[in-house]
């Protein structure tokens, strides 16, 4: 039996924290701490070592973006997965958080079932990305200027097949859809994705999508088909 999933909830609205705690606890997920601002969130993560952090973007004293950067800093040993909470999807802060290593985002009006599924999904190592929304978000805010890009990565280390996988991944395809499109097994697709993340030193698919746009591998308007 797997260990109980541990979560920190960071939001400056007590009602949001209470509601999310009730939903998660009812499904057997342990909420190990709550935080009302980014400073408290960073401290709570250091104290409790959770699996997942639900992080509001806009909070006093330190916002969720800076807290995410600190929690996911390169110096952090085995950091948790961070899911950004937001009231609207096309948010520059959310894009910046994905660049910083957040595993995805949730709208605050998410259903209880979606919240629980999301927490379990990111704990398992997947990125929490609604493809259409994420693509619109990145197309709006991605900076295709190497000097200003949030994530500097050299794609020359990737094989032609890995570049193909990355481009399709950036268009929102799941592993199963990638396997069907490329006539590969699910296991082979997972291997390709893992190698891409390793070679480019990325935490998960969310950062991979950011890199695909900021390097120009995928451009706005090319994501169809």
Secondary structure, 3 states (H helix, E strand, C coil): CCCCCEEEEECCCHHHHHHHHHHHHHCCCEEEEEECCHHHHHHHHHHHCCCEEEEECCCCCCCHHHHHHHHCCCCCCCCCEEEEEECCCCCHHHHHHHHHCCCEEEECCCCHHHHHHHHHHHHCCCCECCHHHHHHHHHHHCCCCCCCCCCCCCHHHCCHHHHHHHHHHHCCCCHHHHHHHHCCCHHHHHHHHHHHHHHCCCCCHHHHHHHHHHCCCCCCCCCCC
